[in-house]
Amino acid sequence: MKVAAVVVTYNRSELLKKALTALEEQDYPVTQIIVIDNASTDDTEEVLRTRKNKARIRVHRLRNNTGGAGGFYYGMDVAFDLDVDAFWLMDDDTVPRPEALGELVRRMEEVAEYRGGKMPSYASSLVKWTDGTFCNMNLPTLKWNGVKPLAHGKTWLDLDCASFVSCLVTREAVVECGLPKPEYFIWFDDAEYTYRLAKWRPGIFVPESVVDHLMPSNEPITWDMVTKDNMWKFGRGAHNQAAASISLKKPRILTDLTAGMYAFLKGSDVPYSLRAQLAWQVAKGVVSNIPVRFPTSMNRKPVRRLKHDRNDM
């Protein structure tokens, strides 16, 4: 299996250096690394231009910040034109341990043998925080029968949903299910995409594949944390979850969203003006009808394409 790593970065050059070094030190080498620079305003552009690379690295600098969702959309579209079998997705604060990719590939191949040649749509790593505990932002969601492989002596679990912090997506899954939705910008873009892939064919969780997520803290994010300053993020999260619930025909997502909002906002100090904004974003998400786009080179034109507004380095 030939693998292209897709790394999306924005204004975190020091973390990006660690991520790229870790990718170059994999015991199962990546075929190529695609870096999407989301119009960084720090020294990221200079770092990428002057870095002495040990692997094949292509940099695409976008002229505007498209968020994580837009970055992965553009990155996977670019990587699809390469002669590779899978796409390894991660943010710039992800540091894969040396065996991480190899374990994902080996488990995928094992699953294919076990299931008559059908690979999972994606494979997700165990994501740890800096102190070695499980990263609360990257908890995968099991299929209702996701533990069944354990009864057959296997080590993987079947997934419904995972994060983009080390997610290996097969080429055939992209052909069947398309690309991430760039309109999501940030939050729940990875959940929507992996849910969509898993509806076609389940993903897998591979605990032997370990990556470190260098987040500043490991606190779970809850709706009672909403403020005027971070409303733009929480609003997008509310919108995107509602939109995904409708497009994926998974009412449970919307039920969990509204129940979670009620539980955390009840009795909290969040102003009612911000609660109203959240409710409005949920309503907008329900009627958003965001299309699924496929790689440009597939020449499918059911919906309007987005222009790749980038400078290649």
C-alpha positions as CSV (number, residue, x, y, z in Angstrom):
1,M,0.0,0.0,0.0
2,K,1.3,3.4,-1.0
3,V,0.3,6.2,1.3
4,A,0.3,10.0,0.9
5,A,0.2,11.9,4.2
6,V,-2.0,15.1,4.2
7,V,-1.1,17.6,6.8
8,V,-3.1,20.9,7.3
9,T,-1.3,23.7,9.1
10,Y,-2.1,27.2,10.2
11,N,0.3,29.5,12.2
12,R,2.0,26.7,14.2
13,S,5.4,26.3,12.5
14,E,7.1,24.8,15.6
15,L,4.5,22.1,15.9
16,L,4.5,21.5,12.1
17,K,8.3,20.8,12.3
18,K,7.7,18.1,14.8
19,A,4.9,16.5,12.8
20,L,7.0,16.4,9.6
21,T,10.0,14.9,11.4
22,A,7.7,12.2,12.8
23,L,6.3,11.4,9.4
24,E,9.9,11.1,8.0
25,E,10.8,8.7,10.8
26,Q,8.0,6.2,10.2
27,D,9.1,2.5,9.9
28,Y,6.6,2.2,7.1
29,P,7.6,5.1,4.8
30,V,5.1,7.4,3.3
31,T,5.2,7.8,-0.5
32,Q,4.7,11.6,-0.3
33,I,3.7,14.3,2.2
34,I,1.3,16.9,1.1
35,V,1.3,20.0,3.3
36,I,-1.6,22.5,3.0
37,D,-0.6,25.8,4.5
38,N,-3.9,27.6,5.3
39,A,-2.5,31.1,4.5
40,S,-0.4,31.2,7.7
41,T,0.8,34.6,8.8
42,D,3.7,33.4,10.9
43,D,7.0,32.0,9.6
44,T,5.4,28.8,8.3
45,E,6.1,29.7,4.6
46,E,9.8,30.3,5.3
47,V,10.1,27.2,7.4
48,L,8.7,25.0,4.7
49,R,10.8,26.7,2.0
50,T,14.1,26.3,3.8
51,R,13.6,23.0,5.6
52,K,15.9,20.1,4.6
53,N,13.4,17.4,3.8
54,K,14.2,13.7,4.2
55,A,11.0,12.7,2.4
56,R,9.1,13.9,-0.7
57,I,7.2,16.9,0.5
58,R,4.9,19.1,-1.7
59,V,3.6,22.3,-0.2
60,H,0.4,24.0,-1.3
61,R,-0.1,27.5,0.2
62,L,-3.7,28.7,0.1
63,R,-4.4,32.4,-0.4
64,N,-7.2,32.3,2.2
65,N,-7.7,30.4,5.5
66,T,-10.2,27.7,4.6
67,G,-10.2,26.0,8.0
68,G,-9.4,22.4,8.7
69,A,-12.3,21.3,6.5
70,G,-11.1,23.3,3.5
71,G,-7.5,22.2,4.0
72,F,-8.3,18.5,4.0
73,Y,-10.7,19.0,1.0
74,Y,-7.9,20.6,-1.0
75,G,-5.2,18.3,0.3
76,M,-7.1,15.1,-0.5
77,D,-8.0,16.4,-4.0
78,V,-4.3,17.1,-4.7
79,A,-3.2,13.8,-3.3
80,F,-5.8,11.9,-5.3
81,D,-3.8,12.7,-8.5
82,L,-0.8,10.8,-7.1
83,D,-0.2,7.1,-7.5
84,V,-1.2,6.2,-4.0
85,D,-3.7,3.8,-2.4
86,A,-4.6,5.7,0.8
87,F,-4.5,9.1,2.4
88,W,-3.2,9.7,5.9
89,L,-4.9,12.7,7.4
90,M,-3.7,14.8,10.4
91,D,-3.4,18.3,11.8
92,D,-0.1,20.0,12.3
93,D,-0.1,19.2,16.1
94,T,-0.1,15.5,15.5
95,V,3.1,13.5,16.1
96,P,2.8,9.9,15.0
97,R,5.1,7.4,16.7
98,P,7.4,5.5,14.4
99,E,5.2,2.4,14.1
100,A,1.9,4.3,13.7
101,L,1.5,4.1,9.9
102,G,2.8,0.6,9.7
103,E,0.2,-0.6,12.2
104,L,-2.6,1.0,10.3
105,V,-1.6,-0.5,7.0
106,R,-1.1,-4.0,8.5
107,R,-4.5,-4.0,10.2
108,M,-6.2,-2.8,7.0
109,E,-4.6,-5.6,5.1
110,E,-5.6,-8.1,7.9
111,V,-9.2,-6.9,7.7
112,A,-9.3,-7.3,4.0
113,E,-8.1,-10.9,4.3
114,Y,-10.6,-11.5,7.0
115,R,-13.5,-10.0,5.0
116,G,-12.9,-11.5,1.6
117,G,-10.9,-8.7,0.1
118,K,-12.9,-5.7,1.4
119,M,-10.7,-3.2,3.2
120,P,-12.3,-0.9,5.8
121,S,-13.0,2.6,4.5
122,Y,-10.5,4.1,7.0
123,A,-8.3,3.2,10.0
124,S,-7.9,5.4,13.0
125,S,-5.1,5.5,15.6
126,L,-5.1,5.7,19.4
127,V,-4.6,9.4,20.1
128,K,-2.8,10.3,23.3
129,W,-2.2,13.6,25.0
130,T,1.2,14.9,26.1
131,D,0.9,13.1,29.5
132,G,0.1,9.8,27.9
133,T,-3.6,9.8,28.7
134,F,-6.3,9.4,26.0
135,C,-7.0,12.7,24.2
136,N,-10.5,13.7,25.0
137,M,-11.0,15.5,21.7
138,N,-10.3,12.4,19.6
139,L,-12.6,9.7,21.0
140,P,-13.8,7.4,18.2
141,T,-17.4,6.2,18.0
142,L,-18.0,2.4,17.7
143,K,-20.5,0.7,15.5
144,W,-23.3,-0.8,17.6
145,N,-21.6,-4.1,17.1
146,G,-18.1,-2.7,17.0
147,V,-16.5,-5.1,19.5
148,K,-17.4,-8.2,17.5
149,P,-13.9,-8.7,16.0
150,L,-12.5,-9.2,19.6
151,A,-14.5,-12.4,19.8
152,H,-12.6,-13.7,16.8
153,G,-9.2,-12.9,18.3
154,K,-8.7,-9.7,16.4
155,T,-7.4,-6.5,17.9
156,W,-9.3,-3.9,15.9
157,L,-12.7,-2.4,16.6
158,D,-15.3,-1.4,14.0
159,L,-15.9,2.3,13.9
160,D,-18.8,4.6,12.9
161,C,-16.9,7.9,13.4
162,A,-13.3,9.1,14.1
163,S,-11.3,12.3,14.0
164,F,-8.8,13.5,11.4
165,V,-5.9,13.2,14.0
166,S,-4.3,10.2,12.2
167,C,-7.0,8.8,9.9
168,L,-6.0,6.6,7.0
169,V,-8.6,6.7,4.2
170,T,-8.5,4.3,1.3
171,R,-8.6,5.5,-2.3
172,E,-11.7,3.4,-3.1
173,A,-13.5,5.0,-0.2
174,V,-12.9,8.5,-1.7
175,V,-14.1,7.2,-5.1
176,E,-17.3,5.9,-3.6
177,C,-18.0,8.7,-1.0
178,G,-16.2,11.8,-2.1
179,L,-14.2,14.4,-0.2
180,P,-14.7,16.2,3.1
181,K,-17.1,19.2,3.0
182,P,-15.0,22.4,2.9
183,E,-18.1,24.5,3.9
184,Y,-17.8,23.1,7.4
185,F,-14.6,25.1,7.9
186,I,-14.0,23.8,11.5
187,W,-15.5,21.3,13.9
188,F,-17.4,18.1,13.0
189,D,-16.0,18.1,9.5
190,D,-14.0,14.9,10.4
191,A,-17.0,13.3,12.1
192,E,-19.3,14.0,9.1
193,Y,-16.8,12.5,6.7
194,T,-16.0,9.4,8.7
195,Y,-19.7,8.8,9.4
196,R,-20.2,9.1,5.6
197,L,-17.4,6.6,4.9
198,A,-18.6,4.2,7.5
199,K,-22.1,4.1,6.0
200,W,-20.5,2.6,2.9
201,R,-18.1,0.4,4.8
202,P,-17.1,0.6,8.5
203,G,-13.8,2.1,9.6
204,I,-11.6,0.5,12.2
205,F,-9.8,1.6,15.4
206,V,-6.2,0.3,15.7
207,P,-4.9,0.7,19.3
208,E,-1.4,-0.5,18.3
209,S,-1.1,2.7,16.1
210,V,-0.3,5.5,18.5
211,V,0.0,9.2,17.9
212,D,0.5,12.1,20.3
213,H,-1.7,15.2,20.0
214,L,0.1,18.2,21.2
215,M,-2.9,20.2,22.3
216,P,-2.4,22.9,25.0
217,S,-4.9,21.1,27.3
218,N,-6.9,17.9,27.4
219,E,-10.2,19.3,28.7
220,P,-13.4,18.1,27.0
221,I,-15.3,20.9,25.2
222,T,-18.8,21.5,26.5
223,W,-21.6,23.9,25.5
224,D,-21.3,25.9,28.8
225,M,-17.9,27.1,27.6
226,V,-19.5,29.4,25.0
227,T,-18.4,33.0,25.1
228,K,-18.7,36.0,22.8
229,D,-15.1,35.4,21.7
230,N,-15.4,31.7,20.9
231,M,-19.0,31.8,19.6
232,W,-17.7,31.6,16.0
233,K,-16.3,28.1,16.8
234,F,-19.3,26.8,18.8
235,G,-21.7,28.2,16.2
236,R,-20.0,26.3,13.5
237,G,-20.0,23.2,15.6
238,A,-23.8,23.5,16.2
239,H,-24.4,24.2,12.5
240,N,-22.3,21.4,11.2
241,Q,-23.7,18.7,13.6
242,A,-27.2,19.6,12.6
243,A,-26.3,19.6,8.9
244,A,-24.6,16.2,9.2
245,S,-27.6,14.8,11.0
246,I,-29.8,15.6,8.0
247,S,-27.4,14.8,5.2
248,L,-26.4,11.4,6.8
249,K,-30.0,10.6,7.8
250,K,-28.8,10.1,11.4
251,P,-31.3,11.8,13.7
252,R,-29.3,10.6,16.7
253,I,-26.7,13.3,15.9
254,L,-29.3,16.0,16.2
255,T,-30.8,14.4,19.3
256,D,-27.4,14.2,21.0
257,L,-26.7,17.8,20.0
258,T,-29.9,19.3,21.4
259,A,-29.8,17.1,24.5
260,G,-26.1,18.1,25.2
261,M,-27.0,21.8,24.7
262,Y,-29.9,21.6,27.1
263,A,-27.8,19.7,29.8
264,F,-24.9,22.0,29.8
265,L,-26.6,25.3,29.2
266,K,-29.3,24.8,31.8
267,G,-28.2,26.7,34.9
268,S,-25.0,28.0,33.2
269,D,-23.8,31.6,32.9
270,V,-24.0,31.6,29.1
271,P,-26.0,34.7,28.1
272,Y,-29.4,34.1,26.4
273,S,-28.2,36.1,23.4
274,L,-25.5,33.5,22.8
275,R,-28.0,30.6,23.4
276,A,-30.2,32.2,20.7
277,Q,-27.3,32.3,18.3
278,L,-26.6,28.6,18.9
279,A,-30.3,27.8,18.2
280,W,-30.1,29.8,15.0
281,Q,-27.0,27.9,13.8
282,V,-28.8,24.6,14.5
283,A,-31.8,25.8,12.4
284,K,-29.5,26.9,9.6
285,G,-27.7,23.6,9.6
286,V,-30.9,21.6,9.3
287,V,-31.7,23.4,6.0
288,S,-28.2,23.9,4.7
289,N,-28.1,21.0,2.1
290,I,-24.3,21.1,1.6
291,P,-23.3,19.0,-1.5
292,V,-20.8,16.2,-1.6
293,R,-17.9,16.9,-4.0
294,F,-15.6,14.3,-5.6
295,P,-12.0,14.7,-6.7
296,T,-11.5,17.0,-9.6
297,S,-9.7,14.4,-11.7
298,M,-12.7,12.1,-11.5
299,N,-14.5,14.5,-13.9
300,R,-17.8,14.2,-12.0
301,K,-19.9,17.4,-12.2
302,P,-23.1,17.0,-10.2
303,V,-22.3,20.1,-8.2
304,R,-20.4,23.3,-8.4
305,R,-16.7,22.8,-7.9
306,L,-14.5,25.0,-5.6
307,K,-11.5,26.6,-7.1
308,H,-8.1,25.6,-5.8
309,D,-6.9,29.0,-4.9
310,R,-3.3,28.1,-4.0
311,N,0.3,28.7,-4.7
312,D,2.5,25.6,-5.1
313,M,6.0,25.4,-3.6
